[in-house]
Amino acid sequence: MPKHTAGSILAQARGFMESCILLTAGELDLFTILSRRPATAVEIAASLGGDERAVRTLLDAVTALGYLQKSDGVYRCAEGISELLSADSEESVLPMVHHMMGGYRSWGRLTQKVRGASGDEDRPVGFDDPARLKAFIGGMHVVSRDRTRQVAETVAPRDDERMLDVGGASGSYVMAFLERAPGMVATLFDRPPVVEMARQRLGDAGLLDRVTLAPGDFYVDELPGGHSLALVSAIIHQNSYEQNVELFGKVFRALEPGGRILVRDHVLDPDRTTPVAGAIFAINMLVNTEGGGCYTFDEIREGLEEAGFIDVRLLQRDQVMDGLVEARRPRA
């Protein structure tokens, strides 16, 4: 554990300031504007319909953080920033920045939440808002791109397996698993608007002939059956323990005898303080969900066994929401 000093404490306490600058710049789409052409504060304020003094102050702070360059009052994106933060770039992490702005607002409810007040009147707009849903799905694709192949390599799917991706978003994991096992076919299950996002991405990748798209809501609907491998990726943290047992039961019924379930999520150590990323993310679930949180391996194992699974094991220890738990449906 780090040894804190007065300086380190105050540095951490004011860490929100730099975050807020970046998140606001992303929400205003400044990087997209400046990736298209350099501009002055006056021009950007006019395009935003904003306050000139406030816009100039923000642009100067964003420049000080290294995201922009300024010369003779004209601002432009620093080298490499357009690719990372412009909406025009396929490699952009801007969707996740947009998603994190929603998280920034909800984290302001933490003291209220700990004191026992609901604060529901301040709860952020949910994923029924199409713009926020699109940002979330886009953000998940961005952050998962480098992880999906590693997970597929660890899981080692077989050509003869039929995969079910529960809450499969735009298909990042389906694509990685199908690449790893060229003979595999898959079903992607998610809400109807998300399935349409997956249809486009999987179509662009030439994989629609190997994927069945199944719209639905796993909180309400049963899952399509006849599968031998099911992936539940980055879902259990948003649920209570009881909701997870119910979901595991639906996966159990969707698997053929002998089929296996894979759970990818934060997997806390027994003391619940490590890994650090998991302990921090549990706060995110505290302020954003009714009963969600991060779970230990024993809690995940107990939930799976309650749903009927056997042979529960930890395939991969968690560092940054990459813990992997595997279990099997009995053959008889």
ABEGO torsion letter per residue (X at the ends): XBBBBAAAAAAAAAAAAAAAAAAAAAAAGAAAAAAABBBBAAAAAAAAGBBAAAAAAAAAAAAAAGABBBBGGBBBBBBGAAAAABAABAABAAAAAAAAAAAAAAAAAAAAAAAGBAGAAABBBBAABAAAAAAAAAAAAAAAAAAAAAAAAAAGBBAABBBBBBGAEAGAAAAAAAAABAABBBBBBBBAAAAAAAAAAAAAAGAAAABBBBBEBAAABBBBBGBABBBBBGAAAABBAAAAAAAAAAAAAABBBGBBBBBBBBBBBAAGAOBAAAAAAAAAAAAABAABEBBBAAAAAAAAAAAGBBGBBBABBBABGABBBBBBBBAX
